[in-house]
Amino acid sequence: MVIFLDIDGVLNQLQEWHIDKECVARLGRICNKTKAKIVLISTWRFGYFHNYGMCTPQVKKLLDEFQDKHIEILGRTKDLDDRQKEIEDYANSRGVSEYIILDDDKSLYNGIKNLYVVNEKTGLTDKDVKAILSIK
């Protein structure tokens, strides 16, 4: 399974370039139970490279937090100026059929399946984890 992940509003409370460790731990629980891997859809993806040394300092902190929770990043979506098209392009080009999207902005999507909207004021909560695990 793949989790298409937005960062701001999901792994923090809309604090740019900040990561909430509790939100990351909750994401880790989801990944560990479902064996999911992450594809970045956030603007943070522009600072992500498979080579850790090339990543921005903020993304390095994110990767360090992910490593501590055994969360694996598969990659990132292309920049097509449309988040839904970016996800569809990634899924179609790699044969991904089992996925969930974690985002705080439902206005970016129109009829896409498996979208779970996180409250930007709280980030990912225990209640969200329970709901997401019941979906998958």
Backbone as numpy.savetxt, mean C-alpha at the origin, in Angstrom:
# Nx Ny Nz CAx CAy CAz Cx Cy Cz
-1.29 -13.01 -3.17 -2.12 -11.83 -3.17 -1.25 -10.58 -3.17
-1.77 -9.52 -3.77 -1.09 -8.24 -3.84 -1.93 -7.20 -3.12
-1.25 -6.34 -2.38 -1.89 -5.16 -1.79 -1.34 -3.95 -2.53
-2.23 -3.25 -3.24 -1.86 -1.98 -3.86 -2.01 -0.93 -2.76
-0.89 -0.33 -2.38 -0.83 0.47 -1.15 -0.56 1.95 -1.39
-1.48 2.77 -0.89 -1.23 4.19 -0.75 -0.59 4.36 0.64
0.21 5.37 0.83 0.88 5.56 2.12 0.19 6.64 2.97
0.15 7.87 2.47 -0.42 8.97 3.25 -1.91 8.75 3.47
-2.30 8.74 4.74 -3.69 8.48 5.11 -3.96 7.02 5.40
-3.03 6.14 5.03 -3.16 4.70 5.31 -2.14 4.29 6.37
-0.88 4.65 6.16 0.17 4.32 7.12 0.56 5.53 7.97
-0.23 6.57 7.88 -0.08 7.74 8.75 -1.40 8.50 8.75
-1.44 9.58 9.43 -2.65 10.40 9.51 -2.43 11.68 8.72
-2.19 11.50 7.43 -1.94 12.60 6.50 -0.80 13.51 6.94
0.23 12.92 7.45 1.44 13.67 7.80 2.48 13.27 6.75
2.74 14.16 5.81 3.63 13.83 4.72 4.99 13.35 5.22
5.46 12.30 4.57 6.78 11.72 4.80 6.95 11.19 6.22
5.85 10.85 6.86 5.87 10.25 8.19 5.25 8.87 8.12
5.75 7.96 8.92 5.20 6.61 8.99 4.80 6.32 10.43
3.59 5.87 10.63 3.09 5.48 11.94 3.41 4.00 12.14
4.26 3.71 13.11 4.71 2.33 13.33 3.57 1.37 13.65
2.54 1.87 14.33 1.39 1.00 14.64 0.63 0.64 13.37
0.50 1.59 12.46 -0.16 1.30 11.18 0.65 0.28 10.38
1.97 0.41 10.40 2.82 -0.55 9.70 2.68 -1.93 10.32
2.62 -1.99 11.64 2.44 -3.28 12.31 1.11 -3.92 11.90
0.08 -3.11 11.76 -1.22 -3.65 11.32 -1.14 -4.16 9.88
-0.45 -3.42 9.03 -0.25 -3.89 7.65 0.53 -5.20 7.66
1.51 -5.29 8.54 2.29 -6.52 8.67 1.43 -7.71 9.04
0.46 -7.50 9.92 -0.46 -8.59 10.29 -1.25 -9.06 9.08
-1.72 -8.10 8.28 -2.46 -8.46 7.07 -1.57 -9.25 6.12
-0.37 -8.75 5.88 0.55 -9.42 4.95 0.92 -10.81 5.44
1.20 -10.93 6.72 1.60 -12.23 7.25 0.47 -13.25 7.20
-0.76 -12.84 7.46 -1.89 -13.77 7.43 -2.30 -14.15 6.01
-2.14 -13.23 5.07 -2.60 -13.47 3.70 -1.47 -13.81 2.74
-0.23 -13.70 3.21 0.96 -13.89 2.36 1.03 -12.85 1.24
0.43 -11.68 1.49 0.38 -10.62 0.49 1.72 -9.91 0.37
1.95 -9.40 -0.82 3.11 -8.56 -1.10 2.59 -7.20 -1.57
3.42 -6.18 -1.40 3.00 -4.80 -1.62 3.44 -4.27 -2.99
2.52 -3.54 -3.62 2.85 -2.72 -4.79 2.49 -1.30 -4.41
3.46 -0.41 -4.49 3.23 0.99 -4.10 2.47 1.74 -5.19
1.38 2.41 -4.78 0.61 3.26 -5.68 0.70 4.72 -5.26
1.26 4.95 -4.12 1.40 6.27 -3.52 2.43 7.11 -4.29
2.38 8.41 -4.08 3.44 9.25 -4.65 4.80 8.86 -4.08
4.80 8.16 -2.95 6.05 7.67 -2.37 6.77 6.73 -3.36
6.03 6.16 -4.29 6.62 5.19 -5.22 7.74 5.80 -6.05
7.67 7.12 -6.27 8.70 7.76 -7.08 10.06 7.75 -6.40
10.08 7.55 -5.10 11.35 7.46 -4.37 11.79 6.03 -4.11
11.03 5.06 -4.65 11.33 3.64 -4.42 12.06 3.05 -5.62
13.12 2.31 -5.33 13.86 1.54 -6.33 14.21 0.20 -5.71
14.34 -0.83 -6.54 14.71 -2.15 -6.01 16.07 -2.09 -5.31
16.92 -1.18 -5.75 18.22 -0.96 -5.12 18.02 0.02 -3.95
18.12 -0.49 -2.73 17.89 0.29 -1.51 18.69 1.60 -1.52
19.92 1.54 -1.96 20.79 2.71 -1.94 20.29 3.86 -2.80
19.45 3.57 -3.77 18.92 4.60 -4.67 17.62 5.23 -4.14
17.05 4.65 -3.11 15.78 5.14 -2.56 15.97 6.45 -1.81
14.91 7.25 -1.77 14.95 8.49 -1.00 15.04 8.15 0.50
15.52 9.08 1.32 15.61 8.82 2.76 14.27 8.41 3.38
13.17 9.03 2.94 11.86 8.69 3.49 11.48 7.25 3.14
11.74 6.86 1.91 11.41 5.50 1.48 12.33 4.49 2.18
13.57 4.86 2.42 14.46 3.96 3.18 13.89 3.69 4.57
13.35 4.73 5.23 12.73 4.54 6.54 11.53 3.60 6.43
10.73 3.78 5.37 9.59 2.91 5.13 10.06 1.47 4.94
11.07 1.27 4.12 11.59 -0.07 3.87 12.15 -0.71 5.13
12.80 0.08 5.97 13.31 -0.44 7.24 12.16 -0.91 8.13
11.09 -0.11 8.19 9.92 -0.50 8.97 9.29 -1.76 8.39
9.20 -1.83 7.07 8.64 -3.01 6.42 9.48 -4.25 6.70
10.78 -4.10 6.66 11.66 -5.25 6.92 11.44 -5.78 8.33
11.29 -4.89 9.29 11.06 -5.30 10.68 9.78 -6.10 10.83
8.79 -5.84 9.96 7.49 -6.53 10.04 7.34 -7.61 8.96
8.44 -7.89 8.25 8.45 -8.92 7.21 7.45 -8.62 6.09
7.39 -7.36 5.70 6.54 -6.92 4.60 7.41 -6.77 3.36
6.99 -7.41 2.28 7.80 -7.41 1.05 7.15 -6.54 -0.02
7.97 -5.71 -0.65 7.50 -4.88 -1.76 7.86 -5.57 -3.07
6.84 -5.76 -3.91 7.07 -6.31 -5.25 7.55 -5.23 -6.21
6.98 -4.05 -6.08 7.33 -2.98 -7.01 6.41 -1.80 -6.85
6.26 -1.08 -7.95 5.45 0.13 -7.95 4.72 0.24 -9.28
3.64 0.98 -9.25 2.89 1.20 -10.49 3.58 2.27 -11.33
3.29 2.25 -12.64 3.78 3.28 -13.55 3.01 4.57 -13.30
3.57 5.67 -13.77 2.89 6.96 -13.68 2.08 7.18 -14.96
0.76 6.98 -14.83 -0.14 7.17 -15.96 -1.14 8.31 -15.67
-0.89 9.07 -14.62 -1.75 10.18 -14.19 -3.18 9.76 -13.89
-3.37 8.50 -13.54 -4.70 7.99 -13.18 -4.47 6.73 -12.35
-4.71 6.84 -11.05 -4.38 5.75 -10.13 -5.07 4.44 -10.51
-6.33 4.52 -10.88 -7.06 3.30 -11.25 -6.43 2.65 -12.48
-6.10 3.44 -13.50 -5.46 2.90 -14.70 -4.09 2.32 -14.36
-3.38 2.96 -13.44 -2.06 2.47 -13.03 -2.17 1.09 -12.40
-3.18 0.91 -11.55 -3.40 -0.39 -10.90 -3.83 -1.43 -11.93
-4.77 -1.06 -12.78 -5.24 -2.00 -13.81 -4.11 -2.40 -14.73
-3.25 -1.44 -15.11 -2.10 -1.74 -15.97 -1.16 -2.72 -15.29
-0.85 -2.47 -14.02 0.05 -3.37 -13.28 -0.55 -4.77 -13.18
-1.81 -4.84 -12.77 -2.47 -6.14 -12.59 -2.56 -6.90 -13.90
-2.96 -6.23 -14.96 -3.11 -6.90 -16.26 -1.77 -7.34 -16.85
-0.75 -6.51 -16.72 0.55 -6.84 -17.32 1.29 -7.93 -16.56
0.89 -8.19 -15.31 1.57 -9.21 -14.50 0.64 -10.36 -14.10
-0.55 -10.36 -14.64 -1.48 -11.45 -14.35 -1.94 -11.51 -12.91
-2.03 -10.36 -12.26 -2.48 -10.30 -10.87 -4.00 -10.29 -10.85
-4.59 -11.32 -10.26 -6.05 -11.37 -10.18 -6.55 -11.26 -8.74
-5.73 -11.61 -7.80 -6.11 -11.54 -6.39 -5.39 -10.36 -5.74
-6.17 -9.33 -5.44 -5.57 -8.13 -4.85 -6.61 -7.36 -4.05
-6.07 -6.44 -3.25 -6.89 -5.46 -2.55 -6.16 -4.12 -2.65
-6.92 -3.06 -2.71 -6.36 -1.71 -2.77 -6.64 -1.05 -1.43
-5.59 -0.54 -0.80 -5.73 0.22 0.45 -5.42 1.68 0.14
-6.44 2.51 0.23 -6.29 3.92 -0.10 -7.23 4.73 0.79
-6.95 6.00 0.95 -7.82 6.87 1.74 -8.67 7.78 0.85
-8.53 7.66 -0.46 -9.22 8.57 -1.37 -10.03 7.79 -2.40
-11.30 7.56 -2.12 -12.14 6.78 -3.03 -12.47 7.54 -4.31
-12.27 8.85 -4.32 -12.59 9.64 -5.51 -11.66 9.32 -6.69
-10.57 8.62 -6.42 -9.63 8.25 -7.48 -10.07 7.02 -8.26
-11.17 6.42 -7.85 -11.61 5.14 -8.42 -13.05 5.21 -8.88
-13.33 4.43 -9.92 -14.69 4.35 -10.43 -15.01 2.89 -10.74
-15.69 2.24 -9.82 -16.13 0.87 -10.06 -15.05 -0.18 -10.03
-13.90 0.12 -9.45 -12.83 -0.87 -9.37 -13.13 -1.85 -8.24
-12.77 -3.10 -8.44 -13.05 -4.10 -7.41 -11.99 -4.06 -6.31
-12.38 -4.55 -5.15 -11.48 -4.77 -4.02 -10.82 -3.51 -3.47
-11.54 -2.40 -3.48 -11.04 -1.17 -2.88 -11.48 -1.13 -1.42
-10.53 -0.94 -0.52 -10.83 -0.73 0.89 -10.35 0.67 1.24
-11.29 1.52 1.67 -10.97 2.91 1.97 -10.68 3.06 3.46
-9.49 3.56 3.75 -9.03 3.80 5.12 -9.32 5.25 5.49
-9.73 5.49 6.72 -9.98 6.84 7.19 -8.65 7.57 7.35
-8.49 8.64 6.61 -7.23 9.40 6.62 -6.90 10.00 7.99
-7.90 10.17 8.84 -7.67 10.77 10.15 -7.11 9.77 11.16
-7.29 8.48 10.88 -6.82 7.45 11.81 -5.71 6.59 11.22
-5.63 6.52 9.90 -4.75 5.55 9.28 -5.32 4.16 9.51
-4.58 3.14 9.16 -5.01 1.75 9.28 -5.22 1.39 10.75
-6.41 0.92 11.09 -6.76 0.60 12.47 -6.95 -0.91 12.64
-7.08 -1.35 13.90 -7.38 -2.76 14.17 -8.71 -3.17 13.53
-9.68 -2.27 13.57 -10.98 -2.53 12.95 -10.81 -2.75 11.44
-9.96 -1.95 10.81 -9.69 -2.12 9.38 -9.06 -3.49 9.11
-8.10 -3.86 9.94 -7.43 -5.15 9.76 -8.45 -6.28 9.80
-9.32 -6.25 10.78 -10.35 -7.28 10.91 -11.24 -7.32 9.67
-11.66 -6.15 9.20 -12.52 -6.08 8.01 -11.79 -6.58 6.76
-10.54 -6.19 6.58 -9.76 -6.62 5.42 -9.53 -8.12 5.44
-9.21 -8.67 6.60 -8.99 -10.11 6.70 -10.27 -10.91 6.46
-11.41 -10.31 6.74 -12.67 -11.01 6.48 -13.01 -11.02 4.99
-12.45 -10.06 4.23 -12.65 -10.00 2.78 -11.85 -11.11 2.11
-10.62 -11.30 2.56 -9.72 -12.24 1.90 -9.70 -13.56 2.58
